Amino acid sequence: MIEVPLILIAYAVVPFIAIQLMVQVDRPHSNADQNAFPQVEIL
């Protein structure tokens, strides 16, 4: 019962991290983006 939610969370988090990494690559000036989105600093 515990493994199923972890798998669902993994499928939700992995694409989210991949999108943020792609945004950082596409936008070298991510300093302003970090101020607007503190989620990038957590990763």
C-alpha positions as CSV (number, residue, x, y, z in Angstrom):
1,M,0.0,0.0,0.0
2,I,2.9,2.3,0.7
3,E,4.8,1.7,-2.5
4,V,2.0,2.7,-4.9
5,P,1.8,6.4,-3.6
6,L,5.6,6.7,-3.8
7,I,5.6,5.6,-7.4
8,L,2.9,8.1,-8.2
9,I,4.8,10.8,-6.5
10,A,8.0,9.8,-8.4
11,Y,6.2,10.1,-11.7
12,A,4.9,13.5,-10.7
13,V,8.2,14.9,-9.4
14,V,10.6,13.6,-12.0
15,P,9.0,15.4,-15.0
16,F,8.7,18.5,-12.7
17,I,12.5,18.5,-12.0
18,A,13.2,17.8,-15.7
19,I,11.1,20.8,-16.8
20,Q,12.9,23.1,-14.3
21,L,16.3,21.9,-15.5
22,M,15.3,22.6,-19.1
23,V,14.2,26.1,-18.1
24,Q,17.5,26.8,-16.5
25,V,19.4,25.6,-19.7
26,D,17.1,27.7,-21.9
27,R,17.4,30.8,-19.7
28,P,21.0,31.4,-18.6
29,H,19.9,34.5,-16.7
30,S,18.1,32.4,-14.0
31,N,19.0,34.8,-11.2
32,A,15.8,36.7,-11.8
33,D,13.9,33.4,-12.2
34,Q,15.2,32.2,-8.8
35,N,13.8,35.3,-7.1
36,A,10.5,34.7,-8.7
37,F,10.5,31.0,-8.2
38,P,12.3,29.9,-5.0
39,Q,11.5,26.3,-6.0
40,V,14.6,26.3,-8.2
41,E,16.8,26.9,-5.1
42,I,15.3,23.9,-3.3
43,L,16.3,21.6,-6.1
